[in-house]
Amino acid sequence: MRKSFVVGLSILIALSFSACSNNSSSPSSSISSTKTSKKVVKQDSKKVSGPLTKVGTFSVRDGRKATLVKIYHPAQSLTFAEDGKQVIVNIETIKILQNDIQDPSIRSEIESAYKTSIPDNRFFSIQIDFKLVNKLGSDAYLEGFSTLALGDRGLSHEQFYDPTPAVTVASGAGYSNNLAAVISESEVNLTRIGLALENVDEPGQSSQLIQPTSTQYFTLK
């Protein structure tokens, strides 16, 4: 996929996103925490031009309105390990969005970005901001996330937005980005989310550093 096309899809998804991809070259240690998730509950309905950080605020861009319904800061980490080698995924922010398509001509682009059909002008989505830390002892070539579990419903890689495939993360460095998926209205009150990684390889895919992982979960409270 051409880089410009990927950027275009990212913009469509990221109406409320606060950070773009960041692949740090400096070592970064993982942080594992069991802090209680914090949910913003104060309603503040207004249009903003920047990232959505308060429940009730909304952005309008490229024919779509996105309203922040819920926001969580889980401060939880998932550790994917094999033979003493680790990839750590720090879960930073979760946003639940209500999306209203105002320009029907962008529907196909949004469906391509989210990898699913969107029959109605209003739909809900989830955004997961994360930082992946490479603790493998060598540079890592990512194959992406294989699974996104939303409560009892599991999505395969072909069913959600994932910018990580083909990204190389230096040894000891971190890579920040986000995952996104369309959810049903009944899933707005999700309390449990899971992630699994595809295999992680050496650059050039000369050898495998970690095999495909099982799903690990974090909670929203």
Accessible surface in RSA format (square Angstrom, percent):
REM  Atomic radii and reference values for relative SASA: ProtOr
REM  Chains: A
REM  Algorithm: Lee & Richards
REM  Probe-radius: 1.40
REM  Slices: 20
REM RES _ NUM      All-atoms   Total-Side   Main-Chain    Non-polar    All polar
REM                ABS   REL    ABS   REL    ABS   REL    ABS   REL    ABS   REL
RES MET A   1   163.95  84.9  77.25  51.1  86.71 206.4  87.12  74.1  76.83 101.8
RES ARG A   2   175.44  73.7 164.91  84.1  10.53  25.1  75.62 103.4  99.82  60.5
RES LYS A   3   171.65  83.7 160.07  98.2  11.58  27.6 108.04  97.2  63.62  67.8
RES SER A   4    79.37  67.1  61.79  82.5  17.58  40.5  54.10 115.2  25.27  35.4
RES PHE A   5    85.82  42.9  79.61  49.3   6.21  16.2  85.70  52.0   0.12   0.4
RES VAL A   6    50.49  33.2  50.24  45.5   0.26   0.6  50.49  43.9   0.00   0.0
RES VAL A   7    71.74  47.2  71.16  64.4   0.58   1.4  71.74  62.3   0.00   0.0
RES GLY A   8    31.82  39.2   0.00   N/A  31.82  39.2  29.14  80.0   2.68   6.0
RES LEU A   9    12.95   7.2  12.75   9.1   0.20   0.5  12.75   9.0   0.20   0.5
RES SER A  10    31.63  26.7  30.38  40.5   1.25   2.9  25.27  53.8   6.36   8.9
RES ILE A  11    74.64  42.5  72.75  54.2   1.89   4.6  74.48  53.6   0.16   0.4
RES LEU A  12    16.56   9.2  14.53  10.4   2.03   5.1  16.36  11.5   0.20   0.5
RES ILE A  13     0.51   0.3   0.37   0.3   0.14   0.3   0.42   0.3   0.09   0.3
RES ALA A  14    23.19  21.3  18.78  29.0   4.40  10.0  18.78  26.5   4.40  11.7
RES LEU A  15     5.64   3.1   2.66   1.9   2.98   7.5   2.66   1.9   2.98   8.0
RES SER A  16     0.00   0.0   0.00   0.0   0.00   0.0   0.00   0.0   0.00   0.0
RES PHE A  17    24.74  12.4   6.58   4.1  18.16  47.3   6.58   4.0  18.16  52.0
RES SER A  18    64.24  54.3  34.40  45.9  29.85  68.8  20.41  43.5  43.83  61.4
RES ALA A  19    62.14  57.1  46.95  72.5  15.18  34.5  56.14  79.1   5.99  15.9
RES CYS A  20   107.66  81.4  92.05 102.7  15.62  36.7  46.30 117.3  61.37  66.2
RES SER A  21    59.57  50.3  38.53  51.4  21.03  48.5  26.15  55.7  33.42  46.8
RES ASN A  22    81.05  55.9  77.45  74.8   3.60   8.7  18.76  45.2  62.29  60.2
RES ASN A  23    66.73  46.0  38.76  37.5  27.97  67.3  19.26  46.3  47.48  45.9
RES SER A  24    27.81  23.5  21.11  28.2   6.69  15.4  17.07  36.4  10.74  15.0
RES SER A  25   105.58  89.2  79.11 105.6  26.47  61.0  46.26  98.5  59.32  83.1
RES SER A  26    65.67  55.5  62.13  82.9   3.53   8.1  43.27  92.1  22.40  31.4
RES PRO A  27   112.86  82.3  92.30  84.1  20.56  74.7  92.67  76.5  20.19 125.5
RES SER A  28    26.37  22.3  18.50  24.7   7.87  18.1  14.19  30.2  12.18  17.1
RES SER A  29    81.78  69.1  67.85  90.6  13.92  32.1  37.87  80.6  43.91  61.5
RES SER A  30    36.56  30.9  17.83  23.8  18.73  43.2   0.30   0.6  36.26  50.8
RES ILE A  31   124.71  71.0 118.65  88.4   6.05  14.6 121.98  87.8   2.73   7.4
RES SER A  32    96.73  81.7  64.23  85.7  32.50  74.9  34.67  73.8  62.06  86.9
RES SER A  33    31.47  26.6  19.59  26.1  11.88  27.4  21.68  46.2   9.79  13.7
RES THR A  34   137.90  98.1 110.86 112.4  27.04  64.4  80.10 107.6  57.80  87.4
RES LYS A  35   138.76  67.7 125.59  77.1  13.17  31.4  80.01  72.0  58.75  62.6
RES THR A  36    97.50  69.3  84.13  85.3  13.37  31.9  53.33  71.6  44.17  66.8
RES SER A  37     9.00   7.6   0.70   0.9   8.29  19.1   0.00   0.0   9.00  12.6
RES LYS A  38   139.62  68.1 135.01  82.8   4.60  11.0  86.71  78.0  52.91  56.4
RES LYS A  39    85.01  41.5  62.45  38.3  22.57  53.7  21.62  19.5  63.39  67.5
RES VAL A  40    45.95  30.2  38.46  34.8   7.48  18.0  43.81  38.1   2.14   5.8
RES VAL A  41   105.93  69.7  91.13  82.5  14.80  35.7  94.35  82.0  11.58  31.4
RES LYS A  42   149.04  72.7 140.57  86.2   8.47  20.2  94.91  85.4  54.13  57.7
RES GLN A  43   125.34  70.1 102.91  75.2  22.43  53.4  57.63 122.7  67.71  51.4
RES ASP A  44    35.17  24.6  30.94  30.8   4.24  10.0   8.05  18.9  27.12  27.0
RES SER A  45    95.94  81.1  64.35  85.9  31.59  72.8  38.62  82.2  57.32  80.3
RES LYS A  46   104.79  51.1  98.46  60.4   6.33  15.1  54.89  49.4  49.90  53.1
RES LYS A  47   130.03  63.4 105.47  64.7  24.56  58.5  57.50  51.8  72.53  77.3
RES VAL A  48    36.29  23.9  28.04  25.4   8.25  19.9  34.90  30.3   1.39   3.8
RES SER A  49   113.34  95.8  82.40 110.0  30.95  71.3  55.63 118.5  57.72  80.9
RES GLY A  50    30.72  37.9   0.00   N/A  30.72  37.9  27.21  74.7   3.51   7.9
RES PRO A  51    66.94  48.8  55.36  50.5  11.58  42.1  56.83  46.9  10.12  62.9
RES LEU A  52     0.06   0.0   0.00   0.0   0.06   0.2   0.06   0.0   0.00   0.0
RES THR A  53    80.13  57.0  72.15  73.1   7.98  19.0  49.64  66.7  30.49  46.1
RES LYS A  54    97.15  47.4  96.89  59.4   0.26   0.6  54.08  48.7  43.06  45.9
RES VAL A  55     6.68   4.4   6.68   6.0   0.00   0.0   6.68   5.8   0.00   0.0
RES GLY A  56     8.74  10.8   0.00   N/A   8.74  10.8   6.75  18.5   1.99   4.5
RES THR A  57     3.59   2.6   3.59   3.6   0.00   0.0   3.37   4.5   0.22   0.3
RES PHE A  58    43.44  21.7  43.44  26.9   0.00   0.0  43.44  26.3   0.00   0.0
RES SER A  59     4.58   3.9   4.58   6.1   0.00   0.0   4.37   9.3   0.21   0.3
RES VAL A  60    56.31  37.1  33.38  30.2  22.93  55.2  33.38  29.0  22.93  62.2
RES ARG A  61    93.59  39.3  87.01  44.4   6.57  15.7  33.55  45.9  60.04  36.4
RES ASP A  62    82.51  57.8  59.05  58.8  23.46  55.5  27.23  64.1  55.28  55.1
RES GLY A  63    19.79  24.4   0.00   N/A  19.79  24.4  10.81  29.7   8.99  20.1
RES ARG A  64     1.06   0.4   1.06   0.5   0.00   0.0   0.71   1.0   0.34   0.2
RES LYS A  65    58.04  28.3  58.04  35.6   0.00   0.0   8.24   7.4  49.80  53.0
RES ALA A  66     0.00   0.0   0.00   0.0   0.00   0.0   0.00   0.0   0.00   0.0
RES THR A  67    24.22  17.2  24.22  24.6   0.00   0.0  22.11  29.7   2.11   3.2
RES LEU A  68     0.93   0.5   0.00   0.0   0.93   2.3   0.00   0.0   0.93   2.5
RES VAL A  69    42.08  27.7  33.23  30.1   8.85  21.3  36.52  31.7   5.56  15.1
RES LYS A  70    36.36  17.7  36.36  22.3   0.00   0.0  24.86  22.4  11.50  12.2
RES ILE A  71     3.82   2.2   3.82   2.8   0.00   0.0   3.82   2.8   0.00   0.0
RES TYR A  72     8.58   4.0   8.58   4.9   0.00   0.0   2.25   1.7   6.33   7.8
RES HIS A  73    74.23  40.6  71.76  49.9   2.47   6.3  50.88  52.4  23.35  27.2
RES PRO A  74     0.00   0.0   0.00   0.0   0.00   0.0   0.00   0.0   0.00   0.0
RES ALA A  75    36.69  33.7  21.90  33.8  14.79  33.6  36.11  50.9   0.58   1.5
RES GLN A  76    32.04  17.9  30.46  22.3   1.58   3.8  10.18  21.7  21.86  16.6
RES SER A  77    24.02  20.3   2.22   3.0  21.80  50.2   0.28   0.6  23.74  33.3
RES LEU A  78     5.88   3.3   5.15   3.7   0.73   1.8   5.88   4.1   0.00   0.0
RES THR A  79    50.84  36.2  41.53  42.1   9.31  22.2  25.35  34.1  25.49  38.5
RES PHE A  80     2.49   1.2   0.71   0.4   1.78   4.6   2.49   1.5   0.00   0.0
RES ALA A  81    63.41  58.3  29.82  46.0  33.59  76.4  30.10  42.4  33.31  88.2
RES GLU A  82    47.85  27.5  41.21  31.2   6.65  15.8  26.33  50.9  21.52  17.6
RES ASP A  83   130.59  91.5  86.67  86.3  43.92 103.9  35.72  84.1  94.87  94.6
RES GLY A  84    76.18  94.0   0.00   N/A  76.18  94.0  40.29 110.6  35.90  80.4
RES LYS A  85    57.89  28.2  57.17  35.1   0.72   1.7  32.15  28.9  25.73  27.4
RES GLN A  86    64.68  36.2  64.68  47.3   0.00   0.0   4.80  10.2  59.88  45.4
RES VAL A  87     0.45   0.3   0.45   0.4   0.00   0.0   0.45   0.4   0.00   0.0
RES ILE A  88     8.98   5.1   8.98   6.7   0.00   0.0   8.98   6.5   0.00   0.0
RES VAL A  89     0.00   0.0   0.00   0.0   0.00   0.0   0.00   0.0   0.00   0.0
RES ASN A  90    19.55  13.5  19.55  18.9   0.00   0.0  11.46  27.6   8.09   7.8
RES ILE A  91     2.07   1.2   0.00   0.0   2.07   5.0   0.00   0.0   2.07   5.6
RES GLU A  92    78.31  45.0  68.01  51.4  10.31  24.5  28.42  55.0  49.89  40.7
RES THR A  93    21.10  15.0  20.96  21.2   0.15   0.3   3.60   4.8  17.51  26.5
RES ILE A  94     0.00   0.0   0.00   0.0   0.00   0.0   0.00   0.0   0.00   0.0
RES LYS A  95     3.38   1.6   3.35   2.1   0.03   0.1   2.98   2.7   0.39   0.4
RES ILE A  96     0.54   0.3   0.54   0.4   0.00   0.0   0.54   0.4   0.00   0.0
RES LEU A  97     1.40   0.8   1.40   1.0   0.00   0.0   1.40   1.0   0.00   0.0
RES GLN A  98    37.50  21.0  37.50  27.4   0.00   0.0   0.86   1.8  36.64  27.8
RES ASN A  99     0.00   0.0   0.00   0.0   0.00   0.0   0.00   0.0   0.00   0.0
RES ASP A 100    23.15  16.2  23.15  23.0   0.00   0.0  13.88  32.7   9.27   9.2
RES ILE A 101    10.28   5.9   0.04   0.0  10.24  24.7   0.04   0.0  10.24  27.8
RES GLN A 102   103.21  57.7  69.63  50.9  33.58  79.9  33.92  72.2  69.29  52.6
RES ASP A 103    56.47  39.6  54.90  54.6   1.57   3.7  14.99  35.3  41.48  41.4
RES PRO A 104    96.29  70.2  86.61  79.0   9.68  35.2  86.81  71.7   9.48  58.9
RES SER A 105    84.32  71.3  55.03  73.4  29.29  67.5  55.15 117.4  29.17  40.9
RES ILE A 106    15.46   8.8  15.46  11.5   0.00   0.0  15.46  11.1   0.00   0.0
RES ARG A 107    53.81  22.6  53.81  27.4   0.00   0.0  28.29  38.7  25.52  15.5
RES SER A 108    72.57  61.3  67.65  90.3   4.92  11.3  47.69 101.6  24.88  34.9
RES GLU A 109    83.56  48.0  81.37  61.6   2.19   5.2  25.34  49.0  58.22  47.5
RES ILE A 110     0.40   0.2   0.30   0.2   0.11   0.3   0.40   0.3   0.00   0.0
RES GLU A 111    43.65  25.1  41.30  31.2   2.35   5.6   9.78  18.9  33.87  27.7
RES SER A 112    64.05  54.1  43.44  58.0  20.61  47.5  21.90  46.6  42.14  59.0
RES ALA A 113     1.79   1.6   0.04   0.1   1.74   4.0   0.62   0.9   1.17   3.1
RES TYR A 114     1.41   0.7   1.41   0.8   0.01   0.0   0.46   0.3   0.95   1.2
RES LYS A 115    74.10  36.2  51.98  31.9  22.12  52.7  52.12  46.9  21.98  23.4
RES THR A 116    52.72  37.5  39.21  39.8  13.51  32.2  23.18  31.1  29.54  44.7
RES SER A 117    86.80  73.3  70.16  93.6  16.63  38.3  41.21  87.8  45.59  63.9
RES ILE A 118     2.82   1.6   1.70   1.3   1.12   2.7   2.79   2.0   0.04   0.1
RES PRO A 119   113.99  83.1  79.70  72.7  34.29 124.7  90.75  74.9  23.24 144.4
RES ASP A 120    91.73  64.3  88.04  87.6   3.68   8.7  21.18  49.8  70.55  70.4
RES ASN A 121    81.48  56.2  76.10  73.5   5.37  12.9  19.18  46.2  62.29  60.2
RES ARG A 122   132.29  55.5 119.91  61.1  12.39  29.5  38.47  52.6  93.83  56.9
RES PHE A 123    13.97   7.0   9.26   5.7   4.70  12.2  13.97   8.5   0.00   0.0
RES PHE A 124    23.43  11.7  22.81  14.1   0.62   1.6  22.81  13.8   0.62   1.8
RES SER A 125     1.07   0.9   1.07   1.4   0.00   0.0   0.53   1.1   0.54   0.8
RES ILE A 126     0.63   0.4   0.14   0.1   0.50   1.2   0.28   0.2   0.35   0.9
RES GLN A 127     0.97   0.5   0.93   0.7   0.04   0.1   0.77   1.6   0.20   0.1
RES ILE A 128     0.35   0.2   0.35   0.3   0.00   0.0   0.35   0.3   0.00   0.0
RES ASP A 129    15.11  10.6  15.11  15.0   0.00   0.0  11.13  26.2   3.98   4.0
RES PHE A 130     0.94   0.5   0.00   0.0   0.94   2.5   0.00   0.0   0.94   2.7
RES LYS A 131    49.23  24.0  49.23  30.2   0.00   0.0  14.43  13.0  34.79  37.1
RES LEU A 132     1.30   0.7   1.30   0.9   0.00   0.0   1.30   0.9   0.00   0.0
RES VAL A 133     0.43   0.3   0.43   0.4   0.00   0.0   0.43   0.4   0.00   0.0
RES ASN A 134     0.22   0.2   0.22   0.2   0.00   0.0   0.22   0.5   0.00   0.0
RES LYS A 135    82.17  40.1  62.88  38.6  19.28  45.9  34.64  31.2  47.52  50.6
RES LEU A 136    12.68   7.1   0.00   0.0  12.68  31.9   0.97   0.7  11.71  31.5
RES GLY A 137    67.89  83.7   0.00   N/A  67.89  83.7  35.49  97.4  32.40  72.6
RES SER A 138    39.21  33.1  34.31  45.8   4.90  11.3  36.69  78.1   2.52   3.5
RES ASP A 139    62.76  44.0  58.81  58.5   3.95   9.3   6.95  16.4  55.81  55.7
RES ALA A 140     0.58   0.5   0.58   0.9   0.00   0.0   0.58   0.8   0.00   0.0
RES TYR A 141    45.14  21.1  45.14  25.7   0.00   0.0  20.85  15.7  24.28  29.9
RES LEU A 142     3.06   1.7   3.06   2.2   0.00   0.0   3.06   2.2   0.00   0.0
RES GLU A 143    46.23  26.5  37.20  28.1   9.03  21.5   6.94  13.4  39.29  32.1
RES GLY A 144     2.23   2.8   0.00   N/A   2.23   2.8   0.93   2.5   1.31   2.9
RES PHE A 145     0.22   0.1   0.22   0.1   0.00   0.0   0.22   0.1   0.00   0.0
RES SER A 146    23.38  19.8  18.50  24.7   4.88  11.3  14.04  29.9   9.34  13.1
RES THR A 147    37.07  26.4  37.07  37.6   0.00   0.0  15.91  21.4  21.16  32.0
RES LEU A 148     0.09   0.1   0.09   0.1   0.00   0.0   0.09   0.1   0.00   0.0
RES ALA A 149     6.10   5.6   6.10   9.4   0.00   0.0   6.10   8.6   0.00   0.0
RES LEU A 150     2.60   1.4   0.00   0.0   2.60   6.5   0.00   0.0   2.60   7.0
RES GLY A 151    21.41  26.4   0.00   N/A  21.41  26.4  18.09  49.6   3.32   7.4
RES ASP A 152   157.69 110.5 114.95 114.4  42.74 101.1  44.29 104.2 113.40 113.1
RES ARG A 153    97.59  41.0  91.48  46.6   6.11  14.6  64.44  88.1  33.15  20.1
RES GLY A 154    50.98  62.9   0.00   N/A  50.98  62.9  20.07  55.1  30.91  69.2
RES LEU A 155     9.39   5.2   8.47   6.1   0.91   2.3   9.39   6.6   0.00   0.0
RES SER A 156    49.06  41.5  43.62  58.2   5.43  12.5  38.27  81.5  10.79  15.1
RES HIS A 157    38.63  21.1  37.78  26.3   0.85   2.2  25.01  25.8  13.62  15.8
RES GLU A 158   122.35  70.2 111.94  84.7  10.40  24.8  63.67 123.1  58.68  47.9
RES GLN A 159    81.27  45.4  77.05  56.3   4.23  10.1  18.10  38.5  63.18  47.9
RES PHE A 160     0.00   0.0   0.00   0.0   0.00   0.0   0.00   0.0   0.00   0.0
RES TYR A 161    18.55   8.7  18.55  10.6   0.00   0.0  14.92  11.2   3.62   4.5
RES ASP A 162    12.41   8.7   0.00   0.0  12.41  29.4   0.00   0.0  12.41  12.4
RES PRO A 163    26.73  19.5   7.80   7.1  18.93  68.8  15.58  12.9  11.14  69.3
RES THR A 164     0.97   0.7   0.97   1.0   0.00   0.0   0.90   1.2   0.07   0.1
RES PRO A 165    48.10  35.1  35.75  32.6  12.35  44.9  35.75  29.5  12.35  76.7
RES ALA A 166    66.79  61.4  45.00  69.5  21.79  49.6  45.22  63.7  21.57  57.1
RES VAL A 167    28.60  18.8  24.61  22.3   3.99   9.6  28.60  24.8   0.00   0.0
RES THR A 168    55.67  39.6  44.90  45.5  10.77  25.7  32.72  43.9  22.95  34.7
RES VAL A 169     0.00   0.0   0.00   0.0   0.00   0.0   0.00   0.0   0.00   0.0
RES ALA A 170    37.48  34.5  34.59  53.4   2.89   6.6  35.10  49.4   2.38   6.3
RES SER A 171    48.35  40.9  32.68  43.6  15.67  36.1  18.19  38.7  30.16  42.3
RES GLY A 172    15.52  19.1   0.00   N/A  15.52  19.1  14.86  40.8   0.66   1.5
RES ALA A 173     0.14   0.1   0.14   0.2   0.00   0.0   0.14   0.2   0.00   0.0
RES GLY A 174     0.74   0.9   0.00   N/A   0.74   0.9   0.38   1.1   0.36   0.8
RES TYR A 175     5.37   2.5   5.37   3.1   0.00   0.0   2.67   2.0   2.70   3.3
RES SER A 176    19.14  16.2  19.14  25.5   0.00   0.0  11.99  25.5   7.15  10.0
RES ASN A 177    18.35  12.7  12.54  12.1   5.81  14.0   2.35   5.7  16.00  15.5
RES ASN A 178     7.81   5.4   7.81   7.5   0.00   0.0   0.00   0.0   7.81   7.5
RES LEU A 179     0.03   0.0   0.03   0.0   0.00   0.0   0.03   0.0   0.00   0.0
RES ALA A 180     1.34   1.2   1.11   1.7   0.24   0.5   1.34   1.9   0.00   0.0
RES ALA A 181     0.05   0.0   0.05   0.1   0.00   0.0   0.05   0.1   0.00   0.0
RES VAL A 182    31.54  20.8  24.26  22.0   7.28  17.6  24.26  21.1   7.28  19.8
RES ILE A 183     6.40   3.6   0.00   0.0   6.40  15.4   1.75   1.3   4.65  12.6
RES SER A 184    54.53  46.1  42.86  57.2  11.67  26.9  49.39 105.2   5.15   7.2
RES GLU A 185   124.27  71.3 112.61  85.2  11.66  27.8  33.74  65.3  90.53  73.9
RES SER A 186   101.24  85.6  66.01  88.1  35.23  81.1  59.09 125.8  42.15  59.1
RES GLU A 187    23.14  13.3  21.01  15.9   2.13   5.1  16.64  32.2   6.50   5.3
RES VAL A 188    15.58  10.2  14.82  13.4   0.76   1.8  14.82  12.9   0.76   2.1
RES ASN A 189    96.47  66.5  83.74  80.9  12.73  30.7  27.52  66.2  68.95  66.6
RES LEU A 190    16.96   9.4  10.31   7.4   6.65  16.7  15.08  10.6   1.88   5.1
RES THR A 191    87.83  62.5  84.24  85.4   3.59   8.6  55.02  73.9  32.81  49.6
RES ARG A 192   107.23  45.0 106.81  54.4   0.42   1.0  34.61  47.3  72.62  44.0
RES ILE A 193     0.00   0.0   0.00   0.0   0.00   0.0   0.00   0.0   0.00   0.0
RES GLY A 194     0.00   0.0   0.00   N/A   0.00   0.0   0.00   0.0   0.00   0.0
RES LEU A 195     0.00   0.0   0.00   0.0   0.00   0.0   0.00   0.0   0.00   0.0
RES ALA A 196     2.31   2.1   2.31   3.6   0.00   0.0   2.31   3.2   0.00   0.0
RES LEU A 197     4.15   2.3   4.15   3.0   0.00   0.0   4.15   2.9   0.00   0.0
RES GLU A 198    53.99  31.0  53.47  40.4   0.52   1.2   7.83  15.1  46.16  37.7
RES ASN A 199    29.09  20.1  29.04  28.1   0.04   0.1   0.20   0.5  28.89  27.9
RES VAL A 200     1.55   1.0   1.55   1.4   0.00   0.0   1.55   1.3   0.00   0.0
RES ASP A 201     9.47   6.6   9.47   9.4   0.00   0.0   2.28   5.4   7.19   7.2
RES GLU A 202    58.14  33.4  58.14  44.0   0.00   0.0   7.76  15.0  50.38  41.1
RES PRO A 203    60.74  44.3  46.45  42.3  14.29  51.9  47.20  39.0  13.55  84.2
RES GLY A 204    71.90  88.7   0.00   N/A  71.90  88.7  40.37 110.8  31.53  70.6
RES GLN A 205   102.13  57.1  77.89  56.9  24.24  57.7  14.68  31.2  87.45  66.3
RES SER A 206    89.11  75.3  48.63  64.9  40.48  93.3  51.71 110.1  37.41  52.4
RES SER A 207    52.77  44.6  42.48  56.7  10.29  23.7  46.32  98.6   6.45   9.0
RES GLN A 208    92.67  51.8  64.35  47.0  28.32  67.4  22.70  48.3  69.97  53.1
RES LEU A 209    14.16   7.9  13.28   9.5   0.88   2.2  13.64   9.6   0.52   1.4
RES ILE A 210     1.99   1.1   1.80   1.3   0.19   0.5   1.99   1.4   0.00   0.0
RES GLN A 211   105.90  59.2 104.47  76.4   1.43   3.4  16.22  34.5  89.68  68.0
RES PRO A 212    80.61  58.8  59.42  54.2  21.20  77.0  59.43  49.1  21.18 131.6
RES THR A 213    31.60  22.5  10.97  11.1  20.63  49.2  18.27  24.5  13.34  20.2
RES SER A 214    88.33  74.6  71.63  95.6  16.70  38.5  52.83 112.5  35.50  49.7
RES THR A 215    44.74  31.8  24.68  25.0  20.06  47.8   9.86  13.2  34.89  52.7
RES GLN A 216    58.31  32.6  54.69  40.0   3.62   8.6  21.17  45.1  37.15  28.2
RES TYR A 217    86.45  40.4  60.27  34.3  26.18  68.1  31.89  24.0  54.56  67.3
RES PHE A 218     3.07   1.5   0.60   0.4   2.47   6.4   3.07   1.9   0.00   0.0
RES THR A 219    52.25  37.2  52.25  53.0   0.00   0.0  43.32  58.2   8.93  13.5
RES LEU A 220     4.16   2.3   0.55   0.4   3.60   9.1   0.55   0.4   3.60   9.7
RES LYS A 221   152.36  74.3 120.63  74.0  31.73  75.5  93.21  83.9  59.14  63.0
END  Absolute sums over single chains surface
CHAIN  1 A    10273.1       8138.1       2135.0       5415.2       4857.8
END  Absolute sums over all chains
TOTAL         10273.1       8138.1       2135.0       5415.2       4857.8
